[in-house]
Every structure is written in C-alpha cells, then in structure tokens.
Amino acid sequence: MSMQDSSFFESISLLRRRRNNIGVGERYVRTRPDHTVETVKVVSVMKDPVGIPHVRYDLTIKKPQRPNSVSEGSRLLALEAFSEAYRKRVGS
C-alpha cells in the first residue's frame, strides 16, 4: 500500500468516526473564502425513509462587512455532506 493510499484510508476512517459523533446541540463553524463565517447548531440527527442519515441544523451567517449576524433558519443535509461541510466543532 502506498503512502497516498494510506492517507486516503485514514481520511475515510476519520470521516466515519466524525459522522458517529455529531450530536444534538453541538455547534460547528466554517469560514468561506470571502471570510463569511457560517455557524450551525445541530437540531436533530435522523434517518430518512430510505435509511440515509440526515442532520437538521440552524444556520447563522456573519459577513465581514456587516456588524450583525443573520439567522438563515433551519436547513437539512445528509450526514455525510454535513460532515464534509462543517468540520470544526466549537462550544455547544
């Protein structure tokens, strides 16, 4: 197994562990290239009728040129997509 293969499998393993650890009430943050900061709070984690896990979360956006954050309301993402988008957990 090459070093590249090894890091790929380590990344997959880390992603699987993260998916299992996302809990209600946790907050995650990501910063976009334009320095907009998205903060999310997990509302629920559930499976859809086909069995695919999803995360329902509340989204707040803070743009660098604006003094106040804006609540964007509730959103829903597949757990895998959520784990890829929001990697940095912050205080609950």
Contact map, one row per residue, 1 for C-alpha under 8 A:
11101100000000000000000000000000000000000000000000000000000000000000000000000000000000000000
11111100000000000000000000000000000000000000000000000000000000000000000000000000000000000000
11111110000000000000000000000000000000000000000000000000000000000000000000000000000000000000
01111111000000000000000000000000000000000000000000000000000000000000000000000000000000000000
11111111100000000000000000000000000000000000000000000000000000000000000000000000000000000000
11111111110000000000000000000000000000000000000000000000000000000000000000000000000000000000
00111111111000000000000000000000000000000000000000000000000000000000000000000000000000000000
00011111111100000000000000000000000000000000000000000000000000000000000000000000000000000000
00001111111110000000000000000000000000000000000000000000000000000000000000000000000000000000
00000111111111000000000000000000000000000000000000000000000000000000000000000000000000000000
00000011111111100000000000000000000000000000000000000000000000000000000000000000000000000000
00000001111111110000000000000000000000000000000000000000000000000000000000000000000000000000
00000000111111111000000000000000000000000000000000000000000000000000000000000000000000000000
00000000011111111100000000000000000000000000000000000000000000000000000000000000000000000000
00000000001111111110000000000000000000000000000000000000000000000000000000000000001100000000
00000000000111111111000000000000000000000000000000000000000000000000000000000000000000000000
00000000000011111111100000000000000000000000000000000000000000000000000000000000000000000000
00000000000001111111110000000000000000000000000000000000000000000000000000000000001000000000
00000000000000111111110000000000000000000000000000000000000000000000000000000011001000000000
00000000000000011111110000000000000000000000000000000000000000000000000000000000000000000000
00000000000000001111111000000000000000000000000000000000000000000000000000000000000000000000
00000000000000000111111101000000000000000000100000000000000000000000000000000000000000000000
00000000000000000000111111000000000000000101100000000000000000000000000000000000000000000000
00000000000000000000011111000000000000001111100000000000000000000000000000000000000000000000
00000000000000000000001111100000000000001110000000000000000000000000000000000000000000000001
00000000000000000000011111110000000000001100000000000000000000000000000000000000000000001111
00000000000000000000000011111000000000111100000000000000000000000000000000000000000000001111
00000000000000000000000001111100000000111000000000000000000000000000000000000000000001111100
00000000000000000000000000111110000011110000000000000000000000000000000000000000000001111100
00000000000000000000000000011111000011100000000000000000000000000000000000000000000011110000
00000000000000000000000000001111101111000000000000000000000000000000000000000000000000000000
00000000000000000000000000000111111111000000000000000000000000000000000000000000000000000000
00000000000000000000000000000011111100000000000000000000000000000000000000000000000000000000
00000000000000000000000000000001111100000000000000000000000000000000000000000000000000000000
00000000000000000000000000000011111110000000000000000000000000110000000000000000000000000000
00000000000000000000000000000011111111000000000000000000000011110000000000000000000000000000
00000000000000000000000000001111001111100000000000000000000011100000000000000000000000000000
00000000000000000000000000001111000111110000000000000000001111000000000000000000000000000000
00000000000000000000000000111100000011111000000000000000001110000000000000000000000000000000
00000000000000000000000000111000000001111100000000000000111100000000000000000000000000000000
00000000000000000000000111110000000000111110000000000000111000000000000000000000000000000000
00000000000000000000001111100000000000011111100000000011110000000000000000000000000000000000
00000000000000000000000110000000000000001111100000000011110000000000000000000000000000000000
00000000000000000000001100000000000000000111110000000011100000000000000000000000000000000000
00000000000000000000011100000000000000000111111000001111000000000000000000000010000000000000
00000000000000000000000000000000000000000001111100001110000000000000000000000000000000000000
00000000000000000000000000000000000000000000111111111100000000000000000000000000000000000000
00000000000000000000000000000000000000000000011111111100000000000000000000000000000000000000
00000000000000000000000000000000000000000000001111110000000000000000000000000000000000000000
00000000000000000000000000000000000000000000001111110000000000000000000000000000000000000000
00000000000000000000000000000000000000000000001111111000000000000000000000000000000000000000
00000000000000000000000000000000000000000000001111111100000000000000000000000100000000000000
00000000000000000000000000000000000000000000111100111110000000000000000000000110000000000000
00000000000000000000000000000000000000000000111100011111000000000000000000011110000000000000
00000000000000000000000000000000000000000111110000001111100000000000000000011110010000000000
00000000000000000000000000000000000000000111100000000111110000000000000001111000000000000000
00000000000000000000000000000000000000011111000000000011111000000000000001110000000000000000
00000000000000000000000000000000000000011110000000000001111100000000001111100000000000000000
00000000000000000000000000000000000001111000000000000000111110000000001111100000000000000000
00000000000000000000000000000000000001110000000000000000011111000000111110000000000000000000
00000000000000000000000000000000000111100000000000000000001111100000111100000000000000000000
00000000000000000000000000000000000111000000000000000000000111110101110000000000000000000000
00000000000000000000000000000000001110000000000000000000000011111110100000000000000000000000
00000000000000000000000000000000001100000000000000000000000001111110000000000000000000000000
00000000000000000000000000000000000000000000000000000000000000111110000000000000000000000000
00000000000000000000000000000000000000000000000000000000000001111111100000000000000000000000
00000000000000000000000000000000000000000000000000000000000000111111100000000000000000000000
00000000000000000000000000000000000000000000000000000000000001000111110000000000000000000000
00000000000000000000000000000000000000000000000000000000000111100111111000000000000000000000
00000000000000000000000000000000000000000000000000000000000111000001111100000000000000000000
00000000000000000000000000000000000000000000000000000000011110000000111110000000000000000000
00000000000000000000000000000000000000000000000000000000011110000000011111000000000000000000
00000000000000000000000000000000000000000000000000000000011100000000001111100000000000000000
00000000000000000000000000000000000000000000000000000001111000000000000111110000000000000000
00000000000000000000000000000000000000000000000000000001111000000000000011111000000000000000
00000000000000000000000000000000000000000000000000000111100000000000000001111100000000000000
00000000000000000000000000000000000000000000000000000111000000000000000000111110110000000000
00000000000000000000000000000000000000000000000000011110000000000000000000011111110000000000
00000000000000000010000000000000000000000000100000001110000000000000000000001111111000000000
00000000000000000010000000000000000000000000000000000000000000000000000000000111111100000000
00000000000000000000000000000000000000000000000000000000000000000000000000001111111110000000
00000000000000000000000000000000000000000000000000000010000000000000000000001111111111000000
00000000000000100110000000000000000000000000000000000000000000000000000000000011111111100000
00000000000000100000000000000000000000000000000000000000000000000000000000000001111111100000
00000000000000000000000000000100000000000000000000000000000000000000000000000000111111100000
00000000000000000000000000011100000000000000000000000000000000000000000000000000011111111000
00000000000000000000000000011100000000000000000000000000000000000000000000000000001111111000
00000000000000000000000000011100000000000000000000000000000000000000000000000000000001111100
00000000000000000000000001111000000000000000000000000000000000000000000000000000000001111110
00000000000000000000000001111000000000000000000000000000000000000000000000000000000000011111
00000000000000000000000001100000000000000000000000000000000000000000000000000000000000001111
00000000000000000000000011100000000000000000000000000000000000000000000000000000000000000111
